[in-house]
């Protein structure tokens, strides 16, 4: 007896609950689209979840590129994690992501829900069918817009969208670092592990099914950090297909992990006598499978020149990280890091299918060549792409447009993203409704590079030598203030503040002891902690809002009723450890 499906209808449905899907879903819902997030695992986060435990890399290249960390929703999530999870637990991060989605107004979250069918009519997706494994419920889910954040491009593939897979030869896109000839090779999958010091000697007996490795086998693969390993335990993508042979690849990876651990424990002096395996992943982290074809395919030359597209909505900067075909089966360097001198932008035209008119693309399946994919596949880049897609989808719903038609409103999309604290290189705040730009700015004090007028210059991070930030002198006992004076009384509904969370330092969750040592623990000390906003009219203070224990970079203050005032001051009383008050931007609506 077959069960009757439960019918649901939304404005936007996102399939895939990795970091990109999470950011897309939150963004779409916050911009008033009725949204569903469909995730076939019990937890959110994809490769950053407790099931896989990969750290979230991005344009800052592990802190090597100053002032380049991604902001927006991904920054909000990582700062929330910093507050809630000082012990660096991936399970707690699962909960942070669940909470942000589960309690987001306008967003319905479906966990353990696997998409089984995609129904299309002509060149549009009408609905998907999904089976929730924990409840045995079957859902028929309709939407105006669907977003493929599956990683493997599964939604797009089942809908019949055009896609690419494998490596394009040099001549296909004019890419000098590409292989000479096209082939079907993709990067492989990885299982990670964690080891802990047991406090006494612990022997390890290799399982009969595990591989064996010599120091010669691993000579190009750094295995000094024995507590966390290893991205280079990578298999699949050559003779084994990443998707179709996924179970075989997982089994082969388990044999490899236990073989590498046997080498560490029982071959040579790796100082591992007291160490024991504490966790081994069972869900491989995937790098590459299908890439969906959009109206523009991002290419290697775009990255190498740091191209600023007119329809830019996100950016990247991780090297073109090209893993060796065959992975651990080879005795070659496991990857070739092709350095990028500049960060590059990602065009909106790469974020929707050219074939399926209501299909948008997020995460690692966006429209790019294999070479460009080597950079844009990392999770922080995928996250800002996801936020751009969610925001664009909401615009499409509001205006009754297809995703492609949102290109006609690209400036509106860009300005919404910048307002929401997404950085788009080459663009700045040009929001005509932001009346802070009409105010006269003054402050209690400022260091030389920290002029108070920076808070209305439209750029909310340091770029090269321009601080773009108000930086006070050392905070005095009564606090440091910044004032906005208007020519006449204005009606104020909202104040937006963007603080400094030090975008040169990593704050991502990691199992790597080495990576964590390079991070400043806790909340970034530069972030403003305690402050107050004061409103004045005709020289009289009429309202004060006080905030304590802030740990966010973006703070939005919405007044219950519009307030008539002619002066606003923001007084910084304390930071999370730094001795200067720092504010990148103040907006007034």
N, C-alpha and C positions, 0 to 999 in steps of 0.2 A: 504494500500500500504506500503510495507516494504522498509526501506531505505537501500541503498547500503553502505556497510561498507567501511571506508577509511583504506587502507592497510599501515602499517608502519613496518619497520624492524630495529632492533637494535642489538648491541652486547650483551648488558645486559639490562634486564627489572626488575626493583624493584617495587613490588606491596606493597604499604603501606608507608605512609609518616609521620610516627612517628619519634622519634629521631634516632632510629636505621636505618630506611629507608633513612632518610635525609643524615646521615653520610655515609651509603653505597653508595648512589648515587653520592655524591660529590667526594668520594674517587675513585670510578670506573672511573668517567669522568676525574679526574685529572691524572689518569694513562692511559689515551688515549683510553678508551673503549667508544664507542658510546652508550650512556645510556639514558634510560627513567625512570622517577619516576611517578608512577600511584597512585594518592591519591583520595579517594572517598569523602573527606571532602573539604570545601572551604579554609581551612588553613592547614598548616603543624604543626608537633610537637606532634600529638597524645595526650597523657595524659598531656603533657607540653604546649598544645595550649591554646588559650583563651576560647575554648569550654569546657575545663575540669579544667585546672589551677592547676595541681599538680607540686610541685617542683621536680627537677631532683636530686635524691639521688644516692649515689654510695659507693665505697669502703671506703671512708673516714668516713662514718657513722656520718654524721652531724658534721664533724670536730673532732670527738673523736679519729680517727686514724691518727696520724701525717703523712704528706708527702705522702698521698695516693690518692689525687684527680686525676681523669682521665684527660689525656692530649690528644693531637691530634686535630681532627676536633671539638670535643665537647668543648674543651677548647677555640678554636678559636671562636666558636659561642657564648659562654658565655662571653668572653672578649669583643666581638663586642656588645653584649647586654649591658654590663656594660658601654661602651662608649656612646651608643645611648639611653639608657633607664634608667636614674637615678630615674625615678618615679615608677619603678617596674610595668609597664603595660604589661599584657600578650598580649594585642593586638599589641603593638609595637614589642614584641618578635616574634609574627606571621610574622610581616613584615621583621624582620631580617632573619628569616628562608627562607621566600619567596625570598628575595633578593639573598641570598647565592646560592639558587638552580636556580632561574630564570636566573641569569646572569653568571652561571658557564658554561664555554665553554665545549661543548661536552655533555651537559645534557639537555634533553627536559622534561619539567615539565607539567604534566596533572593533574590539580585540578578538583574537582567535577566529577571525572571519576571513575565509579564503574565497577569493573570486574564482568561480568555476566556468562562467560563460559571459561573453560579451555580445549583445544584440545590437547590430547596426542597421540603419535604414539609409540607403544611398551612401552619402559621405558623412554621416553623423552617427555617433553612439546614442542609442535610445536608452538602454539600461544595461546593468550588469546583474548577474545572479551570483550570490555569495552564500556560503554555508558556514554558519557559526558552530565550530566544532564542540564547544563546551555546552551549548544549549540545544543542539540538534535543530536549530532554527534555520530556515532557508529564507533569504531576503531577495526580492526583486527591487533593485534600487535605480530609480530614474534620476536624471539630472539634466540641467541645461548645458553644463560644462563638466567634463571629466579631466582629471589630472593624473598622469602616469608618473608615480613616484615609486614604482615597484623595483627600481634598480635594474632589473633584467629587461625592462621595456615590455613586460608581459601584456599589460592592457593594450598598448599600441599594436603589438603583434597579433593579438586575438581580434582586434578591430580591423586589421588589414592595412595598417599604416606602413609606409615604406621605411626601411631601416638599413643600417650598415652593420657589418660584423667582421672583425678581423682587421688586418693592417693594410692601409692603402699604400701603393707604391709611390715613389717620388713624383712621378709625372701626373698622378691623379689630381693633386691639389698644389703642386709646385712646392713640395716640402723637402728640404735638403737633408733633414735627419731621418726621413722615412726610409724603409727598406727599398731596394731597387724595384722589386716586383711585389704586387699585391698578393696577399695570402689570407688564410682563414684563422691565423694565430691570434689568440687573445691573451691577456695577462691571466695568471692563475689565481687560485683561492688559497687562503691561509687559515690554519688553526693556531690560536695563541695558547700559551700556558702561563701559569703563575707558580713559583716555587717559594717556599718560606724556610727560614732557619729554625730547625726543630730543637736546637739547643744541645744536641748530642749527636753522635755518629748514627747515621741511618743508611743501611745498605740498600741497594737497588738491584733487583733481579729483572733483567730484560724479559718482557713477554715473548713467547716463542714466535709471535707473528710480527714483532717489531723489526724495523730495518737496522742495519749496522752502518756506522759512519766512522771514517778515520779523520785525523787532522788534515790530511791531504784533501779529502772530500770537502772539507769545510774551510779551506784556507782563505777563501774570499768572503767568508761569512762570519762577521764579528759575533762571537758568543761569549764575550767577557762578562756581560751583565747576565748572570745566571738566574736572577729572580723573575725575569720576564722575557718571554721569547715567543717566536721571533718572526718578524714580518717576512723574512726570506724563506721560511718553511712554506713554500709555495709550489703548488702542483696544478696541472690541468691547463686547458687552453691551447694545447698543441694537438696531441693525438686524442685527447679526451675533451669532449664538449662541456663547457662550463655549466650549461643548463641540463642537457640531456643525460650527462654522465655524472651529475652532482653527487649521487650516493657513492659511486665508485671512488670519486675524488676524495670525498670525506674519509672513506676507509683508508685510502692511501696516505692521507694526511695524518691520521692517527698513527699509522705505522711509522711515519717520519718523525712525529713529535716524540714518541717513546724511544725511537732510535737515537735521536739527537740527545735526549736526556740520558740515555745509557752512555753515550760518548762523554757527556759532561761528568757523569758520576764515576764511570769506570775506566776511562781512558785519558791518561795524562793528568796533570795537576791543575784542576780547575777550581780548587778550593771549595769543593761542593760536598765535602764529607757530611756536614750537618744539615744539608738542604734536602727537602722532600717536595715532591709535587703536591700542590694544594688544590689546583684546579686545572683542568684541560678542557678547552672548548669542544663542543660537539656540533656546533653550527659554524661551518666555514664562513669566513669573511670573503665576500666576492669583490673583485676589482672591476672586471670588464665582461660585458656580453653584448647585448644589442645597443646600438645608438640610433635614435629615431631621426628621420630626415625632416627638417623644418624648412622655412623659407630662406634661411641662411645656415651654412655649415661653417662653424668656427674652425679656423685652420692654424697651423703652425706659424705662418708669417704674422698673423694677427697678434699672437702671443709674443713673438720675438721683438716686434716693433712697439709693443705696449699700446696697441691701437685703442683709440677712444672712439667708439661708435656713436653716431647721432642718436641711435635708439638704445644706448647703454642702460641697463637696469641692475647690473651686478658687476662684480670684478673677481679676478683671481690673481695669483702670483706664486703659487707653489711651482717648483721646477717641472719641466716636462720629465716625469719620473717613469722611464721606460724600462719595464722589467724584462729580463731575459726570457726568451721563449724556452719553455721546458722547466723553468724554475730550478728547484733543488736537484733535479736529475742532471743538471749540467755542472761542470767544474769551472764555470765562468763567473765574472762579476754579476751579482744578482740583479743589479739595476744600473742604468745610465742616467744620472741626474743632469739634464740639460738646463743650465741656469738661465733665468730670465732677468734681464737688467731692470725691467720696470714691471709694475703691475699692469694688467690689461683689463679691458672691460668686456662684458658678455652682452651681446645684442638681444633685444627682445625677440627678434625674428628667429632666434635659435630655440625658443621656448614654447613653440607650438608645432603641431604636425602640419605639413603642407597638404596632406591627403585627407585627414579626418578633421572636419571643420570645427568641431567642438572639443578637440583634444589638445590639452596643454601638457608640457613636459617639464619635469623637475628632477633633481638628483643627477645621477651619473648617466642617464639615458638621453640627455639633451643632444641637440643637433651639433655634432662636432666630429672632426676627423679623429682617427686613432691617436695621432701625435698630440693634438690639442687636448684630447681626453686625458692624456698622461698627466696634465695639470689640473683640469677642471673637475676631475673625479673626486677630489678630497672633500671631506664632509663639511668643513666650514664654508667652502665655496658652494657646495650643494645647498647649504642652509640659506645663504643669501639669495641664491637662485630661487629656492622654494618660496621665500618671502615675496620676491618679485612676482612670481607666478600667482600666488594667492591674492595679492593686491590687484594684479591685472585682471584676474578672473572676476573679482568683485566689481571692478569698473565695467567689465563686459556685462555682468548681470544688471547693474544699475542702469546702463544705457541701452540694453537690448542689443548688444553687439556680439559678433563672433570674436574669438581670441585674436585672429589676424586683424580685425578692424580696430582693435584697441591701439594699433600703431598710429591711427589718426589722432589719438589723444596721448601720444607718448610723453609730451611735456607734463601733462597732468599726472600720469603714472610716475614719472621721475620725481616730481615734487612731493607726491604722497610718500614715496619711499624715503626721500631725504628727510621729510618731516618725521617719519617713524624711525629715524636714526640709522637708516641704511646709507652707506657711503657709496657714491658713484663718482669715480675720478673724472675730473673735468667739468663737474656740475656743482651747483651750490643752491642754497635757499633763494628762490625767487617768488615765494608765496606772497601774492599781493594782499592777502587777508591778514598777514602777520603785521600788526601795527607797531611791534617793537622797533621796527626799522625806521619809524618816524620819530622816535623818542630821542631826547638828549641824554647821553649816557655819562655818568660820573661814578666815582668810587672812592672808598676810604684810602686806598693805597694800591700801587701796582708796581711790579718790577719792570725793568726796561722792555723785555720782550712780551710782557703780559698786559698790554694796553686794554683798558676796560671796554673800549669800543669794538674789540674783537668779537664780543658776544652777539653782534648783529652783522658781522661780515659775511655770513652765509655758509661758512665752512666750519664743521664741528669736530675737527681733529687737526693735529699738527701735520703739515705737509712740507717736507724738506725743512727749510729754516724758518718757516712761518708758523708761529705757535698757534695762532687762531684762537687763543684762549685768554680770558682774563685770569691773571695770576697775581694775587695780592703779595704784599710783603708778609713777614711772619704774622700769623693771626694774633691780634692783641686780645687782652682779657675780655673785652666787650664784643669781640667778633669783628669781622671785616664785611663791609657792605658794598653793594653795587646798586645804583639808582637809575631808574628810567623816568624822565620827566616829559610829559606830553604838553603840546601847545595849548590844548583845551581838554576839557573832561572827555573821557572815553568810557564806553561800556565794555567791561572785561568779563569774558566767560571762562577763559582758560589761560593758564600759564604753563609753558613747556620749558623745562630745564634740561640741559645736557651737561653732565659733569665729566670729569677726567677719570677714566679707569685705567690709565696707562696702557695704551694700545701697542706698546713695544714689548710687553711681558706676556707670556702665555698664562692662561688661567684654566686650561682644559684639564679634564680628568684623565689620568693615565695610570696604568699598572707599572710603568717604568720608573724605578727608583732614580735613575739617572735624569730622566726628564723632570721628575718632581723636585729634585735638588736645584734645578735651574729656575724654579718658580718661587715667587714670593708667596709664602703661605697666607691663607685667610683672604679677607676682603682687600682689594687693592688700596693701599694707604692713601693714594691721591684722591679717592672718592670722598666727596662731601658727606659727612655723617649727620650732623645736626644743623638745622638752618630754620629761618623763618621768612615768610613773605609778608610784607606790610603794604597796605593800600592807604593812600591819602587822598583827601579832597580839600582844596582851599587851605592847605597847611595843617589839616587835622587828620590824625590817624583814625581810619574808620573800620579797619578789619585787619586781623593778624592770623596767619596760619602757621603753626609750628610743626616741624618734622624732626623726629629723633630716630637714630639708628638706621639711617638710609644706607642701602648697599647697591642701589641701581644707578646706572649711568643716565638713563632717560626717566625723568619724573614728570608726569602730567597731572596738573592740579585743575580740577573742574569745579567751578563754583556752583553751588546749588541754585543761586539766582544771580543774574548779571549784576555787576557792581560798577557803579559810576565812580571814577577816580581820575586824578590828573598826575599821580605819581605812584610808582611802585618801587619798593626796595627789596632786595634779597640779601639777607644778612647771614653769613656763614659763621657759625659758632664753633664748629669742630669738624675735623676730617677723620678718616679711619686710620690716621697715623702720620700724615704729612703735615708739615708746618705752614704750608701755604694754602689759601683758598683758591680753588680753580673752577671756573665755569666756562665751557666752550660756547654755549648758546643759550639765549633767552628768547622765547617767542611769546607773543601776547595776541590772543584772539578775543 
